[in-house]
Amino acid sequence: MPRKATALPRHITVEGIDIEIIRKSVKTLRLGIYPPEGRVRASVPLSVGDDAVRRMVLNKLEWVRRHQSRLAAQPRPPRREFVSGETIHLLGQAYTLRVTELPGIPRATLNETEGVLDLRLRPGSIRQQRLNLLLKWYREQLHMRVPPLLEIWQPTIGVQAAQWGIRRMTSKWGSCNIRARRICLNLELITRPRQCLEYVLVHELVHLLERRHNAHFKSLMTLFLPDWRQCRRLLNESPLDFEDYGAE
């Protein structure tokens, strides 16, 4: 999570599989397979050439194909239209969308008693406008919830982030630029249970003490957040799905 890409990605093909190569300031070559379509990405040290990536993919070819097949077999939810009756999530809780078209400024209002998120838009709204309003509301909700967690966890861990931000990510829940001491959180965390948001924030803050995912890092995570593995498992069981939403 704390790594920063230093070169534009390039692509090679190995046994008919497209491999995205991202060269970073890392020490080891790592291979990842990402939903929803099973794309393959290699995080590669700056000094390592494409031949080493090809050898790694060939050595793990059976593993790659198995994971791609598993992802391909998973049912894909229908494309969301963001109309009345659809379900959205906030901090792990399900709410029903209720879309109303009226003149005036578009706004989103949560009615917790009814379990409804009201989206008010101007007459003739299109899908993209409804999506933009929902994402704007999600961003506001996450912005409200991060500062109180930082107030708790920064002094507890003994670190201070210089900056933090929110953006949509398609393959990770958070990132940490150690040199700039800047943390970024995936907007989609606002849909997951609160403990998942807390886990990712603690994870990124701990990277300010230990950049690698080594034994020291894990011991620090256990010290500060003893149930972090359970939170990680909960996130892994609910893969990223904002890709299905489409562009902002």
N, C-alpha and C positions, 0 to 999 in steps of 0.2 A: 503493500500500500504506500510506502513512503517514497517510491522510486519515481524518478522523473525521466521521461523520454527525452533523448538528446538527438534523435534523428527521425526523419519522416519514415513511416512504415513502407516496406516493400513486400512483394509477394513472390513466392516460388511455388512450384507444383511438385508434389511427391506422390507417386502412385495414384495420380488423378485427384489428389487432395490439395486444395488451395491452402497455403500456409502464409499467414500474415507475420512478417518479421518486424519486431520493434527493438531497435538497439538502444540500450540504456546503460547507465552507470551501475551495473550489477555485476556480481562475481560468478553467478552460475546461470546456465541456460535452463529456462523453464518453459514447459509446454502447457497450454490451457485450452480447454474446449468450452465454448460458451453457447448458451441458449439464445434464441430459440431454435436456430437451424443447425447448430453444431459447428460453428466456424472455429477454425484452429488458429491460435495465436502463439508465437514463440517470443518470449522476452529473452534477448540475447545480449551478452556483454559486448562492449564496443569493439573489442579486439577479435571476436569470434566470427569466422566467415560462414557463408551459406552452406558449405559442405558439411560442417559440423551439425547444422540444423537438419540437413537431409539425413545424416546418419542417425540422429536422435529420433526423427520421425519414423524411419525404417525400423529402428529397434522397438519402437512403441506402436507400430502400425496396428497390431491387433487391439491394443488398448484404445487407440484413437477411433477405429471403426466401431468398436463395441459401444463407446460413449456416444458417437454420432447416431448409431442405430437406436440407442435408448432415447435420445432426444427426439429423433424423427418419429418414434412410436408414441410419444406423449401427445395427447389431444390438445389442439390449439383452441383457445377460446374464440368465439366469434368476434369479429371486429366491433369495437365499441362505437356507438353513435352518440352517447351522452344525452339520452332522452329520458323522459319520465319512466320510472320503473326499473332502470338499471341500478346496479349495486356498485357503490364505491366504498373504500375503507379509509378510516382515520385511526391511527394508533391501534390497529388490529381489530377495531370494531366496524361492523358492516352498517352502512346507511343506504337508504333508497334515494335516488335522485328524483327531484320533482322540478320540472322545467316549466317556467311561466314566461310568456312573451308579453311584455308591457312596455310602453314608452318610458324612457328614463335611463339612468346610469346602470349598466349591468352590475350585478352584485351577487355574491353567494352568502347564504345564511344557514347556519346549522341549527336544526331544531332537534335537540337531543331527546326531548320528551316523546316526540313522534318517531324518532329514528330516521329523520329525513334531512337531506341537504337540498335546500331550495336554490335553484339557479334562476335568476331573473335576467332576461335578455330582451333586447329590442325585437319587435316583430320581424319575422323572416330570418332569424338567426340560422347560420349554417353550422355544421359539425365543428369546424375549426374554431369558431368563435366560442362555442360551448366548451371545447377542450381548453382553450386559452384561459377562460374564466376559471375553470376547475384548477388548472395548474397554478394560476396566480393565487388562488385561495390556499392551495396546498403549500406554496412557498411562504405565504404569510403565517400559516399555522406552524411550519417548521422554524421560521425565524423567531417566533414567540417562545418556542420550547428549548432552543439551544442555549441561550444565555444563562438561564437558571442552572442547567447541567454543568456549564463551564464554571460557574461560581462554586459549585460543589467539588468538581473533579480536579480543576487545576491546582488548587492548594493541597488537595489530598495527594495527588501524584507528585507535586512539587515542580510543575512546569508551567509555562505561560506561552500560549500560542500568540504570535504577533497578529495573525489574521485568521478569520474563518469565513467560509462561504458555502453556498449551496449551488449545485448544478445537476442536471440530468446526466446520468452515467448508464452505460449499457452493459458493463462487465464487472463492476465493483461497487461496493457500498460506501467507500470513502477513500481518501488519499491524504498524504502528508508530505509536503515539501519541507524537508528537515532544514535545509540551508536557510530558507525564508521563514521557517517556523509558521507555515501556512497550512491550515487544515481545510479540506473540502469534504462535504457530506452529500451523498446522493439524495436528491429530492424525494425519491420513492420511499425513503426511510419513514416519512410521515404516514405511510399507509401501514407500516408494520407495528407490532406491539412496542410499547414504550421501552421495554428492556432491551430491545434490539437496537434502537436509537442510542441508548446509553452505552451498550456494548461497543458499537462502532466508534462513538466519540472517545471512549476510554482507550480503545485500540489505537486510534490515531495519536492521542496524547502520549501514550506509552512509547510510541515511536520517537518521540522527542528525547527519550532516555536511551532507547535501543533501536537502531534502524532496522535490524534484521529480525526475521521470525525464528530466532534460535531459542535455546533452552533458557537463557537469561530473560528474553522477552516473555516467554510463557510463564516463567516464575513470577515476573512482575504482574502479568495479567491475573494470575491466580491470587496474588497478594491483594490487589486492588478490587478485583471482581471475581470472587471464587466460582461463580456459576457461568463464567464466560463461554465455556465450551457448550453449554446448553443453549445459550443465546446464539452462538455461531451455528449450531445445528438447526435451530429454528429458522434462521435466515436461509440456510442452504436448502431447507425443505420448501421454501417459498421463493422460487427464482424470480429474478427481475422480470417485470412484465410491462413496464412503461414503453418498451419498444412497440407494443401493439397499439399504443395510443396514437402514434404518428408524430409528425413534426410539431413543434410549438409554433 
